[in-house]
Amino acid sequence: MLKVGELAKRSGLTVRTLHHYDSIGLLSPSARSDSGYRLYQRDDIARLQQIQALRRFGMSLTEIGTFLAKPDTPFSSIVAQQIAALGRQIEQAGQLRAQLATLHHQLANGEEPGLADWLTTLELMTMYDKIFTQEELNRLPFYSNGAKSQAEWAALVAQVRALIDGGFAADHADAQKLAEHWMIMLERDTAANPDFVRRIDALLTQDAAAQQQTGITPELRQYVMRAFSARRQGVYAKYLDEDEMRHMRENSGKRAAEWPPLIAAVQQQMEAGAAPDAPAVQALTRQWFELFRDFAGDNPATMLKIRNATEQEPILRTGTWMSDEMLAFIRQSAATLRAPGQA
């Protein structure tokens, strides 16, 4: 039998480490001398060799203890766990590298964000890591521009907050102007991808920490949406009569929350190469025209006016994420639309 000091010397570990292994039940000596010294025998040494091998393999002491407590555990499952853990580490390292590359780019271009600003940016980047893959983040101008985009959004949020605190109604001219700028920036910073917007919207709706970090509270978002709706209605008023405008004002906000996920779903079908007459696409087309009729009404003449206004006024397309290609896709689908249940 070996005393703890002898085992430490031969194994290359410290006495303190062996004491720690004993205290957590990972490696307890088989016997003690009359003087109370720990004594390790052949089986103990063999177990220590296993522990050291597994440590070199990258396993934690807790994982090693669990594994050795169940000798019938397939070693392949342990390997699979380690591969998964390494995958997560590689992904996190990739994210950190991208963030550092952004900082390096800013510094190389003469920009010198303060430490507090950069830490805030890192917090926000980490927040968006929850809902986007690294490949998607690389496609997000908002993410790529780092501190610069954060500063622009912080300034805009502060301006909107000042109007709210000042008691300005959402249909005030200044509020409408900021809301239009908000939508233009949102399209720019999400690469005009409706699914990206949908996910960010869901995050800001459900995550209190995200609201606190960005300052974009539900109250502020609703204010911006009301202001932008007022801006759009002011444009539609040039094309519609008073009765048509009354119907639009009464109904435009009732189902507005259903549009973003619908537009994202249509975009996904287009990117997947779905045909306009595919059943899934036609189901989305029916939903599209149902929502359109809810705010436009059933009068074909009114629908035509709204379509003409949309084609003539770019502001009516801002913040909708409806591209020319998407509208053409929906019209093609509508032309081949089958009645529900029809083969």
N, C-alpha and C positions, 0 to 999 in steps of 0.2 A: 504493500500500500504506500501511497505517496501523500505527504503532507501538502497543505495548500501552497506553501512557498515553493516546494519542489515542483509541483504541477504547474504553477505559474511560470517558473523558469523554463521548463521543458516545452510548454505550449506557446510561449511568447506572449501570454496575457499577463495582466497585473493581478495581484492578490485582490485588489478592490473589485475588479471585474468578476472574479470567481465568487467573491462574497455576494455580489449583486445577483449573479445567476442563482445562488442558493436562496437568497431572500425572495426571489420571485418564483421559486419552484422549478426553474428550468434545469438546473444541475445541482442536486443535493448529494453530499458525500454519503457513501454507504455506511460509514462508521465514524466514530470519534474515539480518540485516545482517552486514557484515564485522565489526562490533563485537559481534555476538552478540545484538542486540536482536530480539525477536519481531516479525515483520511479517505482517500480516493482509491478505488480498486479498478481492475481491468474494465469492467462494464461501464463504470463512470467515465473512464478515459475514452472508451469507444463512443459514448454519448457526446462527450466534448468534441471529438473529431467531427461528428455529424453536425453539431451546432456550428462549428467553425466553417464547415463546407457550405452549409445553408446560408450563413452570414455573407460569405463571399458571393453567393448566388443572388444576394440582394434582398433577402427576406428579413422582416423585422423580428425582434425577439418574441413578440406575441404570436406571429405567424409560425415561427419555429416551434414554439411550445405546443400550439394547436396541432401541427403536423406530427410531432413526435408522440403526442398523446394518442394519436390514432394511426398506428403503423400500417393499417390496411388502406389508408387513403391513397388513391392512385397518384403517383408522382406527376403524371401528365397534367392533372388538374392544377397542381402547384405551378408547373411551368406555364400553363395558360394564364393563371392569375398574374404571374410576373410579366408575361408579355403584355397583358392589358395595362398593368401599372406603368410599364415602360412607354407604352403608347400614349398614355395620359401625360407622362413627363415630356415626351417629345412634342406633343401638341402644345403644352404650356410653354415649353422653350421656344417654339415657333411663334407663339403669340407675343412673348416677351421680345423676341428678336424683331418682330414687325414694329412693336411700339418703340424700341430703341432706334430702329432705322428711321422712323418718323421724326424722332427727336433730333437725330443726327442731321437729317435733311433740313430741318428748320434752323438748326445752329449754323450749318454750312451756308445757308442763304441769308445769314445775318440776323435772323430772328432769335431773340433771347427771352423766351418765356420764363417768368418767375417760377421759383420752386413751388409755391402754392398753386399757381395756375397749372403747372405740369402734373402735380399730384392729383389735382381735380380731374385733369384729362385722363390720367391713368385709371382713376376710379370709374369714370364713365366708360372708358374702353372695356374695363373688366365687366361692367354691367352689360354691355352689348355682346360680350363673349357668351353670355347665357343663351342668347337667342339666335346667334349666327355662327356658322362654321367659319374656319379661317379663310377658306376660299371665298365665301360670301363677304366677309369683312374686307378682303382685298378689293372687292368690287364696289365697296361703299365709299364714295367721295368723302362723306362725313367722317368716316374712320381714318381714311388715308391722310386727310388734311389736319388731323389731330387738334392741337391747341388753337389753331387759327379758326377752324369751324366752331370749336367750343366757345371761343370769344365772341364770334358773330351771333351765335344762338343766345348766349348769356345776355348780350346787349339787347337783342330783340325781345327776349322774355322780360327784361327789366322795363322796356318801353311799354309793353302791353300791361304789365303790372301797374305801372304809373297811371295809365288810363283808367284801369279798374279802381285803383285807390282814389283817383280823382273824381270818381262818380260819372265818368263819361259813358253814355249808352253804347251798346255794341254797334248801333247803326250810325254812330258819329263818323264823320268823314275821316278823321285821323285813325280811328279804329279800323275802318274798312281798308285804308291804305296799308296799315301794318299787317292786317290779315292777308291781303294779297301778297305782300312781301314774304310773309310766313309760308304761304303755299308754294311760291316760286323757289324759296330756299329748300323746302322739304322735297320738292321734286328733284332739284339739283343734287342734294346730298344723299338721296336714296337711289340715284341713278335711274329715276323714273320707274322704279320697280314696285308695282302695287303690293306684292307679297312682302317686301321689306317694310313698307309702310304699315301693313296690317300687323306685322309682328311687333314693330316699335309701338304702335298704338295700343296693342294688348298689354305690353310691358308697362307703359305709362298709366294704363287704366288700373292694373292689378298690383303693381309693386310700389308700396309706399316709399321705399328707399330710393327708387328711381325718380319718383316725384320730388323728393327732397333734394336729391343731387342736381336735378335739372331745373327745378323751380316750376316745372310744367304740371301744375295741379289740375284736377278735374274741372275746377271752376275756371281756371285760365284757358284750358282747352275749349270748354263750352263757349266762352266769350269770343275766342278767335273764330270758332265755327259759326256763331251767330253773326259776327261782323262780316265774315266772308260770304255768308248767305245773303246778307243785306247788299253787299257789293254786287253779287250776281243778279239779284232781283232788280237792282237799279239798271243793269244792262238789259235784262229781259223786258223791262217796262217800255223800251223803245220799240218793241216788236209786238207786244200783246196789249189787248184792251183791258179796261178796268176789271171786268168780270173774270177774265182769264188770270189776271194778276192776283185777284182776291183768292181764287182757288189755289194758285201756286203758293201764296203766302201762308194759307191755312194748312197746306199739306206737305210742303217741301221738307219740313224737318221731322215728320212723323216716322219715316223709315230710313232716314239718312244713314244710320249706323249699319244698314244692310248692304250699302253699296261697296265699301272697301273690300270686304271678304268676297263679294261676288266678282268684282273686277279682278282680284287676285286669282280667283278660281278660273276665270276665262283666260287670263294670261298663262296660267299653268297648262291649260289644255292646248293653247296655241304653241307653247314651247315644246310640248310633248308630241306635236305633229298631228293632233286629232283633226278629223275632217269636220266641216261645218254641220254635216247631217248626222254626226255620231250621237247616239242617245244621250250621253253625258253632256255634250255641248248643247243639244236642243233643250235639255232640262234647265240649263243655265240661261239660255235665250228666253225661255218662258218666264223665268224669274226676273230677267232684265226688263222685259216689257211690262210685267206686272208692276214693278217698282216705278217705271216710267209713267204708266197710266195713273198711278196713285198721285203723282205730283203734277202731271200735265193735264189729266182729265181724259175723257174718251172722245172728244171732238177731233176728227182727223185734221180739220183746218188748223186747230191749235197746235197739234203735234207737228204739222208741217212748219208752222211759224217758229216753233222751238228748235226744230232741226235747222232751219235757215239761220236762226240767230247763232246757234252753236257753230255753224260753218263760217259765219261772218265775224264773230267776236272771239278772238283768242283767249280772252279772260275767262270765258265760259268753259274752256277746256283746262285751264290752269287748276291744279289741285284735284283733278278727277282721275288722272292716270289712264285716261282713255285715248289711246293713240289712234291715228288714222287706220292703221292695220287692224286694230281691235274692232273699231266701228264697222269696217268692211267685213270682218269675220262674222260679227253678229248679224249683219244684214244678209250675208250669204246663208247663215244658219236659219234666219227667219224666212227666207225664200223657200226653204225646203222643210219648214217646220211641219211635223206630223201631229195630229191630234193625240192627246194622252191615251195610251193603250193601243194605238194604231201600230200595226206591224210595219 
